[in-house]
Amino acid sequence: MATVDTAPAQSPAPPVQRSGGPTASRVPPTQPLTTPGETRAAHLPQAQDPPVESNSTTLIGSVQRAMRLLEAVASREHGAPAKQLAREAGLALPTAYHLLRTLAHEGYLRRDKGLFFLGESAERLSSSGAQQKRRSTMSDALAHWRDAIGVPVYYANYRDGEIDVICVADSPATPAVEEWADFRETGHAHAIGQCLLSQLDDKARRDHLDRYPVQSITPYTVRDNDSLLRRLERTGRMEPVIERQEYALGTVCAAIPITAGSTAATMAISLPSHQAERLLPAARQLQSEIGRLLGTLAISISI
């Protein structure tokens, strides 16, 4: 297959920022204990011992009961009345009524003609969990290819008029390209952006360039909108897009188009320019790997 080449040497995608950390809960200390020999006359402050807790003392029964009701409702696609839910959750009917009303008030359940269904709040939780699972599946796949091919691997898509780098798998031995210029605004200069734009129709491409016009990033960057549009027109439908030093000097990049429904997506790799001879073989290897796993990844591509 003929490979669409951009200019001499390319630039890869920016690293994905990682954030977040554990949270801690605070438990009130227990009261200090005294022994028969201790005197209280001095009224001095007593040192407090850390609480000793068992699993049973840290569990909140009302939360457990509410979760059992949610599970019972989730198992009933066509809804269920309070009496049936109370029976399935093993709760007294008055307790079930109280919890069902509370869950409905908070949006985790909704009531329709005496039947309870999952509400919008519960559906948002489910959606977030599913999205996290898809993202984890994609991250695992990228990490596998990073190790197997020996290059940093990027996944990005085009959504709501923006280029979005979703996942990056790199390592100290195979570092990702530093995002030194806003990646969304410089799609014309890197292989990921060019690959995504090549999957759009002419109107969508021009709309993107109206918002983010071509600008010189390096001496190798395409010079104007018209030149870029002509290049995109020549791009083969399933061919890797090769970019050499157009975004970052000393870096080359290849991006592979991914077809999954209406989502414009791509996976890409990057290498130092002195390893440019590895770029196309590595891109072909990644393309072959993607082809074998595309069915498994199809849902994850929608993240």
VEXPA-588098 format. One record per residue (C-alpha): residue number from 1; residue in one letter; x, y, z. Coordinates in nm, 2 decimals, decimal comma. Example, Ala and Ser with C-alpha at 12.3 -4.5 7.8 and 13.67 -1.06 7.14 Angstrom:
BEGIN
<atom seq="1" type="a" u="1,23" v="-0,45" w="0,78"/>
<atom seq="2" type="s" u="1,37" v="-0,11" w="0,71"/>
//
This chain:
BEGIN
<atom seq="1" type="m" u="0,00" v="0,00" w="0,00"/>
<atom seq="2" type="a" u="0,12" v="0,35" w="-0,08"/>
<atom seq="3" type="t" u="0,19" v="0,55" w="0,23"/>
<atom seq="4" type="v" u="0,10" v="0,92" w="0,24"/>
<atom seq="5" type="d" u="0,41" v="1,10" w="0,35"/>
<atom seq="6" type="t" u="0,40" v="1,45" w="0,49"/>
<atom seq="7" type="a" u="0,72" v="1,64" w="0,52"/>
<atom seq="8" type="p" u="1,07" v="1,52" w="0,65"/>
<atom seq="9" type="a" u="1,02" v="1,40" w="1,00"/>
<atom seq="10" type="q" u="0,72" v="1,40" w="1,22"/>
<atom seq="11" type="s" u="0,58" v="1,47" w="1,56"/>
<atom seq="12" type="p" u="0,38" v="1,25" w="1,78"/>
<atom seq="13" type="a" u="0,10" v="1,31" w="2,02"/>
<atom seq="14" type="p" u="0,13" v="1,47" w="2,36"/>
<atom seq="15" type="p" u="0,14" v="1,27" w="2,67"/>
<atom seq="16" type="v" u="-0,18" v="1,21" w="2,86"/>
<atom seq="17" type="q" u="-0,19" v="1,39" w="3,19"/>
<atom seq="18" type="r" u="-0,26" v="1,17" w="3,49"/>
<atom seq="19" type="s" u="-0,41" v="1,30" w="3,81"/>
<atom seq="20" type="g" u="-0,59" v="1,19" w="4,11"/>
<atom seq="21" type="g" u="-0,51" v="1,04" w="4,45"/>
<atom seq="22" type="p" u="-0,66" v="0,84" w="4,74"/>
<atom seq="23" type="t" u="-0,89" v="1,01" w="4,98"/>
<atom seq="24" type="a" u="-0,90" v="0,93" w="5,35"/>
<atom seq="25" type="s" u="-1,19" v="0,91" w="5,59"/>
<atom seq="26" type="r" u="-1,17" v="1,03" w="5,95"/>
<atom seq="27" type="v" u="-1,30" v="0,83" w="6,24"/>
<atom seq="28" type="p" u="-1,36" v="1,00" w="6,58"/>
<atom seq="29" type="p" u="-1,13" v="0,87" w="6,86"/>
<atom seq="30" type="t" u="-1,26" v="0,66" w="7,14"/>
<atom seq="31" type="q" u="-1,27" v="0,79" w="7,50"/>
<atom seq="32" type="p" u="-0,96" v="0,72" w="7,71"/>
<atom seq="33" type="l" u="-0,97" v="0,43" w="7,96"/>
<atom seq="34" type="t" u="-0,86" v="0,45" w="8,32"/>
<atom seq="35" type="t" u="-0,74" v="0,18" w="8,55"/>
<atom seq="36" type="p" u="-0,84" v="0,14" w="8,92"/>
<atom seq="37" type="g" u="-0,51" v="0,28" w="9,03"/>
<atom seq="38" type="e" u="-0,54" v="0,60" w="8,83"/>
<atom seq="39" type="t" u="-0,66" v="0,92" w="9,00"/>
<atom seq="40" type="r" u="-0,90" v="1,17" w="8,85"/>
<atom seq="41" type="a" u="-0,83" v="1,44" w="9,10"/>
<atom seq="42" type="a" u="-0,57" v="1,62" w="8,90"/>
<atom seq="43" type="h" u="-0,81" v="1,66" w="8,61"/>
<atom seq="44" type="l" u="-0,52" v="1,65" w="8,36"/>
<atom seq="45" type="p" u="-0,59" v="1,59" w="7,99"/>
<atom seq="46" type="q" u="-0,61" v="1,22" w="7,91"/>
<atom seq="47" type="a" u="-0,43" v="1,08" w="7,60"/>
<atom seq="48" type="q" u="-0,67" v="0,91" w="7,37"/>
<atom seq="49" type="d" u="-0,61" v="0,56" w="7,23"/>
<atom seq="50" type="p" u="-0,68" v="0,50" w="6,86"/>
<atom seq="51" type="p" u="-1,01" v="0,33" w="6,79"/>
<atom seq="52" type="v" u="-1,02" v="-0,04" w="6,77"/>
<atom seq="53" type="e" u="-1,28" v="-0,13" w="6,50"/>
<atom seq="54" type="s" u="-1,41" v="-0,45" w="6,36"/>
<atom seq="55" type="n" u="-1,57" v="-0,49" w="6,02"/>
<atom seq="56" type="s" u="-1,91" v="-0,51" w="6,17"/>
<atom seq="57" type="t" u="-1,88" v="-0,17" w="6,35"/>
<atom seq="58" type="t" u="-1,78" v="0,01" w="6,04"/>
<atom seq="59" type="l" u="-2,07" v="-0,11" w="5,82"/>
<atom seq="60" type="i" u="-2,38" v="0,11" w="5,79"/>
<atom seq="61" type="g" u="-2,69" v="-0,10" w="5,78"/>
<atom seq="62" type="s" u="-2,91" v="0,15" w="5,60"/>
<atom seq="63" type="v" u="-2,66" v="0,18" w="5,32"/>
<atom seq="64" type="q" u="-2,65" v="-0,20" w="5,29"/>
<atom seq="65" type="r" u="-3,03" v="-0,22" w="5,27"/>
<atom seq="66" type="a" u="-3,05" v="0,06" w="5,02"/>
<atom seq="67" type="m" u="-2,79" v="-0,11" w="4,79"/>
<atom seq="68" type="r" u="-2,99" v="-0,44" w="4,81"/>
<atom seq="69" type="l" u="-3,30" v="-0,25" w="4,70"/>
<atom seq="70" type="l" u="-3,11" v="-0,10" w="4,41"/>
<atom seq="71" type="e" u="-2,98" v="-0,44" w="4,30"/>
<atom seq="72" type="a" u="-3,33" v="-0,58" w="4,32"/>
<atom seq="73" type="v" u="-3,46" v="-0,29" w="4,10"/>
<atom seq="74" type="a" u="-3,18" v="-0,33" w="3,85"/>
<atom seq="75" type="s" u="-3,26" v="-0,70" w="3,81"/>
<atom seq="76" type="r" u="-3,62" v="-0,61" w="3,70"/>
<atom seq="77" type="e" u="-3,61" v="-0,46" w="3,36"/>
<atom seq="78" type="h" u="-3,99" v="-0,39" w="3,36"/>
<atom seq="79" type="g" u="-3,99" v="-0,25" w="3,72"/>
<atom seq="80" type="a" u="-4,13" v="-0,40" w="4,04"/>
<atom seq="81" type="p" u="-4,36" v="-0,29" w="4,32"/>
<atom seq="82" type="a" u="-4,24" v="-0,21" w="4,67"/>
<atom seq="83" type="k" u="-4,37" v="-0,54" w="4,82"/>
<atom seq="84" type="q" u="-4,18" v="-0,75" w="4,57"/>
<atom seq="85" type="l" u="-3,86" v="-0,55" w="4,62"/>
<atom seq="86" type="a" u="-3,89" v="-0,57" w="4,99"/>
<atom seq="87" type="r" u="-3,93" v="-0,95" w="4,97"/>
<atom seq="88" type="e" u="-3,63" v="-0,99" w="4,73"/>
<atom seq="89" type="a" u="-3,41" v="-0,76" w="4,95"/>
<atom seq="90" type="g" u="-3,51" v="-0,94" w="5,27"/>
<atom seq="91" type="l" u="-3,65" v="-0,62" w="5,42"/>
<atom seq="92" type="a" u="-3,95" v="-0,53" w="5,63"/>
<atom seq="93" type="l" u="-4,21" v="-0,35" w="5,42"/>
<atom seq="94" type="p" u="-4,20" v="-0,02" w="5,62"/>
<atom seq="95" type="t" u="-3,82" v="-0,01" w="5,60"/>
<atom seq="96" type="a" u="-3,83" v="-0,08" w="5,22"/>
<atom seq="97" type="y" u="-4,09" v="0,20" w="5,17"/>
<atom seq="98" type="h" u="-3,88" v="0,44" w="5,36"/>
<atom seq="99" type="l" u="-3,56" v="0,36" w="5,16"/>
<atom seq="100" type="l" u="-3,74" v="0,35" w="4,82"/>
<atom seq="101" type="r" u="-3,89" v="0,70" w="4,88"/>
<atom seq="102" type="t" u="-3,54" v="0,83" w="4,98"/>
<atom seq="103" type="l" u="-3,38" v="0,67" w="4,67"/>
<atom seq="104" type="a" u="-3,65" v="0,81" w="4,44"/>
<atom seq="105" type="h" u="-3,61" v="1,16" w="4,60"/>
<atom seq="106" type="e" u="-3,23" v="1,15" w="4,52"/>
<atom seq="107" type="g" u="-3,29" v="1,04" w="4,16"/>
<atom seq="108" type="y" u="-3,15" v="0,68" w="4,20"/>
<atom seq="109" type="l" u="-3,50" v="0,54" w="4,15"/>
<atom seq="110" type="r" u="-3,81" v="0,66" w="3,97"/>
<atom seq="111" type="r" u="-4,17" v="0,54" w="4,04"/>
<atom seq="112" type="d" u="-4,42" v="0,49" w="3,76"/>
<atom seq="113" type="k" u="-4,77" v="0,35" w="3,82"/>
<atom seq="114" type="g" u="-4,66" v="0,18" w="4,14"/>
<atom seq="115" type="l" u="-4,35" v="0,03" w="3,99"/>
<atom seq="116" type="f" u="-3,99" v="0,13" w="4,07"/>
<atom seq="117" type="f" u="-3,72" v="0,16" w="3,80"/>
<atom seq="118" type="l" u="-3,36" v="0,28" w="3,80"/>
<atom seq="119" type="g" u="-3,34" v="0,66" w="3,79"/>
<atom seq="120" type="e" u="-3,11" v="0,90" w="3,61"/>
<atom seq="121" type="s" u="-2,86" v="0,92" w="3,90"/>
<atom seq="122" type="a" u="-2,82" v="0,54" w="3,89"/>
<atom seq="123" type="e" u="-2,79" v="0,54" w="3,51"/>
<atom seq="124" type="r" u="-2,52" v="0,80" w="3,53"/>
<atom seq="125" type="l" u="-2,32" v="0,58" w="3,77"/>
<atom seq="126" type="s" u="-2,36" v="0,29" w="3,54"/>
<atom seq="127" type="s" u="-2,25" v="0,49" w="3,24"/>
<atom seq="128" type="s" u="-1,94" v="0,62" w="3,42"/>
<atom seq="129" type="g" u="-1,85" v="0,27" w="3,52"/>
<atom seq="130" type="a" u="-1,88" v="0,14" w="3,17"/>
<atom seq="131" type="q" u="-1,68" v="0,43" w="3,03"/>
<atom seq="132" type="q" u="-1,40" v="0,36" w="3,28"/>
<atom seq="133" type="k" u="-1,40" v="-0,01" w="3,18"/>
<atom seq="134" type="r" u="-1,37" v="0,09" w="2,81"/>
<atom seq="135" type="r" u="-1,09" v="0,33" w="2,89"/>
<atom seq="136" type="s" u="-0,91" v="0,05" w="3,08"/>
<atom seq="137" type="t" u="-0,95" v="-0,19" w="2,79"/>
<atom seq="138" type="m" u="-0,80" v="0,06" w="2,55"/>
<atom seq="139" type="s" u="-0,51" v="0,15" w="2,79"/>
<atom seq="140" type="d" u="-0,42" v="-0,22" w="2,83"/>
<atom seq="141" type="a" u="-0,41" v="-0,27" w="2,46"/>
<atom seq="142" type="l" u="-0,19" v="0,03" w="2,40"/>
<atom seq="143" type="a" u="0,05" v="-0,08" w="2,68"/>
<atom seq="144" type="h" u="0,07" v="-0,43" w="2,52"/>
<atom seq="145" type="w" u="0,16" v="-0,28" w="2,18"/>
<atom seq="146" type="r" u="0,41" v="-0,04" w="2,34"/>
<atom seq="147" type="d" u="0,60" v="-0,33" w="2,48"/>
<atom seq="148" type="a" u="0,56" v="-0,56" w="2,18"/>
<atom seq="149" type="i" u="0,67" v="-0,30" w="1,92"/>
<atom seq="150" type="g" u="0,90" v="-0,09" w="2,14"/>
<atom seq="151" type="v" u="0,74" v="0,25" w="2,06"/>
<atom seq="152" type="p" u="0,50" v="0,49" w="2,24"/>
<atom seq="153" type="v" u="0,15" v="0,44" w="2,13"/>
<atom seq="154" type="y" u="-0,13" v="0,70" w="2,12"/>
<atom seq="155" type="y" u="-0,51" v="0,68" w="2,07"/>
<atom seq="156" type="a" u="-0,71" v="0,98" w="1,97"/>
<atom seq="157" type="n" u="-1,04" v="1,07" w="1,82"/>
<atom seq="158" type="y" u="-1,23" v="1,36" w="1,67"/>
<atom seq="159" type="r" u="-1,54" v="1,46" w="1,85"/>
<atom seq="160" type="d" u="-1,75" v="1,78" w="1,86"/>
<atom seq="161" type="g" u="-1,50" v="1,95" w="1,63"/>
<atom seq="162" type="e" u="-1,20" v="1,88" w="1,85"/>
<atom seq="163" type="i" u="-0,90" v="1,66" w="1,84"/>
<atom seq="164" type="d" u="-0,88" v="1,46" w="2,16"/>
<atom seq="165" type="v" u="-0,59" v="1,24" w="2,26"/>
<atom seq="166" type="i" u="-0,75" v="0,99" w="2,49"/>
<atom seq="167" type="c" u="-0,47" v="0,75" w="2,59"/>
<atom seq="168" type="v" u="-0,09" v="0,74" w="2,56"/>
<atom seq="169" type="a" u="0,12" v="0,44" w="2,65"/>
<atom seq="170" type="d" u="0,49" v="0,53" w="2,69"/>
<atom seq="171" type="s" u="0,78" v="0,44" w="2,92"/>
<atom seq="172" type="p" u="1,12" v="0,59" w="3,02"/>
<atom seq="173" type="a" u="1,27" v="0,39" w="2,74"/>
<atom seq="174" type="t" u="1,01" v="0,50" w="2,48"/>
<atom seq="175" type="p" u="0,89" v="0,85" w="2,59"/>
<atom seq="176" type="a" u="0,60" v="1,02" w="2,43"/>
<atom seq="177" type="v" u="0,63" v="1,35" w="2,25"/>
<atom seq="178" type="e" u="0,61" v="1,65" w="2,47"/>
<atom seq="179" type="e" u="0,31" v="1,87" w="2,39"/>
<atom seq="180" type="w" u="0,49" v="2,20" w="2,35"/>
<atom seq="181" type="a" u="0,22" v="2,36" w="2,13"/>
<atom seq="182" type="d" u="-0,15" v="2,30" w="2,20"/>
<atom seq="183" type="f" u="-0,23" v="1,97" w="2,03"/>
<atom seq="184" type="r" u="-0,58" v="2,06" w="1,94"/>
<atom seq="185" type="e" u="-0,48" v="2,38" w="1,77"/>
<atom seq="186" type="t" u="-0,20" v="2,22" w="1,57"/>
<atom seq="187" type="g" u="-0,37" v="1,93" w="1,41"/>
<atom seq="188" type="h" u="-0,23" v="2,03" w="1,07"/>
<atom seq="189" type="a" u="0,12" v="1,97" w="1,20"/>
<atom seq="190" type="h" u="0,11" v="1,62" w="1,35"/>
<atom seq="191" type="a" u="0,02" v="1,28" w="1,21"/>
<atom seq="192" type="i" u="-0,26" v="1,23" w="1,45"/>
<atom seq="193" type="g" u="-0,44" v="1,55" w="1,35"/>
<atom seq="194" type="q" u="-0,37" v="1,49" w="0,98"/>
<atom seq="195" type="c" u="-0,51" v="1,13" w="1,00"/>
<atom seq="196" type="l" u="-0,82" v="1,25" w="1,18"/>
<atom seq="197" type="l" u="-0,88" v="1,53" w="0,94"/>
<atom seq="198" type="s" u="-0,84" v="1,30" w="0,65"/>
<atom seq="199" type="q" u="-1,14" v="1,10" w="0,77"/>
<atom seq="200" type="l" u="-1,37" v="1,41" w="0,77"/>
<atom seq="201" type="d" u="-1,56" v="1,54" w="0,47"/>
<atom seq="202" type="d" u="-1,45" v="1,86" w="0,30"/>
<atom seq="203" type="k" u="-1,69" v="2,08" w="0,49"/>
<atom seq="204" type="a" u="-1,58" v="1,95" w="0,83"/>
<atom seq="205" type="r" u="-1,21" v="1,99" w="0,73"/>
<atom seq="206" type="r" u="-1,26" v="2,35" w="0,63"/>
<atom seq="207" type="d" u="-1,46" v="2,43" w="0,94"/>
<atom seq="208" type="h" u="-1,17" v="2,29" w="1,15"/>
<atom seq="209" type="l" u="-0,92" v="2,50" w="0,96"/>
<atom seq="210" type="d" u="-1,13" v="2,81" w="1,00"/>
<atom seq="211" type="r" u="-1,11" v="2,77" w="1,37"/>
<atom seq="212" type="y" u="-0,75" v="2,64" w="1,38"/>
<atom seq="213" type="p" u="-0,57" v="2,77" w="1,07"/>
<atom seq="214" type="v" u="-0,24" v="2,64" w="0,95"/>
<atom seq="215" type="q" u="0,06" v="2,80" w="1,12"/>
<atom seq="216" type="s" u="0,43" v="2,73" w="1,10"/>
<atom seq="217" type="i" u="0,54" v="2,51" w="1,39"/>
<atom seq="218" type="t" u="0,88" v="2,40" w="1,25"/>
<atom seq="219" type="p" u="1,06" v="2,46" w="0,92"/>
<atom seq="220" type="y" u="0,89" v="2,14" w="0,79"/>
<atom seq="221" type="t" u="0,53" v="2,23" w="0,87"/>
<atom seq="222" type="v" u="0,28" v="2,25" w="0,58"/>
<atom seq="223" type="r" u="0,26" v="2,62" w="0,47"/>
<atom seq="224" type="d" u="-0,11" v="2,70" w="0,42"/>
<atom seq="225" type="n" u="-0,46" v="2,56" w="0,44"/>
<atom seq="226" type="d" u="-0,48" v="2,48" w="0,07"/>
<atom seq="227" type="s" u="-0,16" v="2,28" w="0,07"/>
<atom seq="228" type="l" u="-0,29" v="2,08" w="0,37"/>
<atom seq="229" type="l" u="-0,63" v="2,02" w="0,20"/>
<atom seq="230" type="r" u="-0,46" v="1,89" w="-0,11"/>
<atom seq="231" type="r" u="-0,25" v="1,65" w="0,10"/>
<atom seq="232" type="l" u="-0,55" v="1,52" w="0,28"/>
<atom seq="233" type="e" u="-0,73" v="1,46" w="-0,05"/>
<atom seq="234" type="r" u="-0,44" v="1,24" w="-0,16"/>
<atom seq="235" type="t" u="-0,44" v="1,03" w="0,16"/>
<atom seq="236" type="g" u="-0,54" v="0,67" w="0,11"/>
<atom seq="237" type="r" u="-0,84" v="0,56" w="0,30"/>
<atom seq="238" type="m" u="-0,67" v="0,30" w="0,52"/>
<atom seq="239" type="e" u="-0,31" v="0,41" w="0,46"/>
<atom seq="240" type="p" u="-0,08" v="0,53" w="0,75"/>
<atom seq="241" type="v" u="-0,02" v="0,90" w="0,76"/>
<atom seq="242" type="i" u="0,35" v="0,98" w="0,80"/>
<atom seq="243" type="e" u="0,48" v="1,31" w="0,94"/>
<atom seq="244" type="r" u="0,84" v="1,41" w="0,98"/>
<atom seq="245" type="q" u="0,94" v="1,69" w="1,21"/>
<atom seq="246" type="e" u="0,64" v="1,90" w="1,13"/>
<atom seq="247" type="y" u="0,53" v="1,93" w="1,49"/>
<atom seq="248" type="a" u="0,85" v="1,86" w="1,69"/>
<atom seq="249" type="l" u="1,20" v="1,87" w="1,55"/>
<atom seq="250" type="g" u="1,38" v="1,54" w="1,59"/>
<atom seq="251" type="t" u="1,06" v="1,33" w="1,59"/>
<atom seq="252" type="v" u="0,88" v="1,13" w="1,33"/>
<atom seq="253" type="c" u="0,53" v="0,99" w="1,36"/>
<atom seq="254" type="a" u="0,29" v="0,76" w="1,19"/>
<atom seq="255" type="a" u="-0,09" v="0,75" w="1,24"/>
<atom seq="256" type="i" u="-0,33" v="0,47" w="1,14"/>
<atom seq="257" type="p" u="-0,69" v="0,55" w="1,06"/>
<atom seq="258" type="i" u="-0,95" v="0,34" w="1,25"/>
<atom seq="259" type="t" u="-1,30" v="0,29" w="1,12"/>
<atom seq="260" type="a" u="-1,56" v="0,22" w="1,39"/>
<atom seq="261" type="g" u="-1,90" v="0,35" w="1,31"/>
<atom seq="262" type="s" u="-1,92" v="0,73" w="1,26"/>
<atom seq="263" type="t" u="-1,62" v="0,80" w="1,50"/>
<atom seq="264" type="a" u="-1,31" v="0,94" w="1,34"/>
<atom seq="265" type="a" u="-1,03" v="0,77" w="1,53"/>
<atom seq="266" type="t" u="-0,66" v="0,69" w="1,50"/>
<atom seq="267" type="m" u="-0,37" v="0,51" w="1,67"/>
<atom seq="268" type="a" u="-0,03" v="0,65" w="1,63"/>
<atom seq="269" type="i" u="0,34" v="0,59" w="1,71"/>
<atom seq="270" type="s" u="0,64" v="0,81" w="1,73"/>
<atom seq="271" type="l" u="1,02" v="0,77" w="1,71"/>
<atom seq="272" type="p" u="1,33" v="0,99" w="1,72"/>
<atom seq="273" type="s" u="1,42" v="1,10" w="1,37"/>
<atom seq="274" type="h" u="1,74" v="0,90" w="1,38"/>
<atom seq="275" type="q" u="1,53" v="0,59" w="1,39"/>
<atom seq="276" type="a" u="1,31" v="0,70" w="1,10"/>
<atom seq="277" type="e" u="1,37" v="0,37" w="0,92"/>
<atom seq="278" type="r" u="1,18" v="0,19" w="1,19"/>
<atom seq="279" type="l" u="0,87" v="0,40" w="1,15"/>
<atom seq="280" type="l" u="0,68" v="0,24" w="0,86"/>
<atom seq="281" type="p" u="0,75" v="-0,12" w="0,96"/>
<atom seq="282" type="a" u="0,64" v="-0,04" w="1,32"/>
<atom seq="283" type="a" u="0,33" v="0,13" w="1,18"/>
<atom seq="284" type="r" u="0,25" v="-0,18" w="0,97"/>
<atom seq="285" type="q" u="0,29" v="-0,40" w="1,27"/>
<atom seq="286" type="l" u="0,06" v="-0,19" w="1,48"/>
<atom seq="287" type="q" u="-0,20" v="-0,18" w="1,19"/>
<atom seq="288" type="s" u="-0,19" v="-0,56" w="1,18"/>
<atom seq="289" type="e" u="-0,23" v="-0,59" w="1,55"/>
<atom seq="290" type="i" u="-0,53" v="-0,35" w="1,54"/>
<atom seq="291" type="g" u="-0,69" v="-0,55" w="1,27"/>
<atom seq="292" type="r" u="-0,69" v="-0,86" w="1,48"/>
<atom seq="293" type="l" u="-0,83" v="-0,69" w="1,79"/>
<atom seq="294" type="l" u="-1,06" v="-0,44" w="1,62"/>
<atom seq="295" type="g" u="-1,38" v="-0,63" w="1,71"/>
<atom seq="296" type="t" u="-1,28" v="-0,64" w="2,08"/>
<atom seq="297" type="l" u="-1,18" v="-0,27" w="2,08"/>
<atom seq="298" type="a" u="-1,48" v="-0,14" w="1,88"/>
<atom seq="299" type="i" u="-1,68" v="-0,04" w="2,18"/>
<atom seq="300" type="s" u="-1,38" v="0,11" w="2,35"/>
<atom seq="301" type="i" u="-1,31" v="0,33" w="2,05"/>
<atom seq="302" type="s" u="-1,63" v="0,53" w="2,14"/>
<atom seq="303" type="i" u="-1,47" v="0,66" w="2,47"/>
//
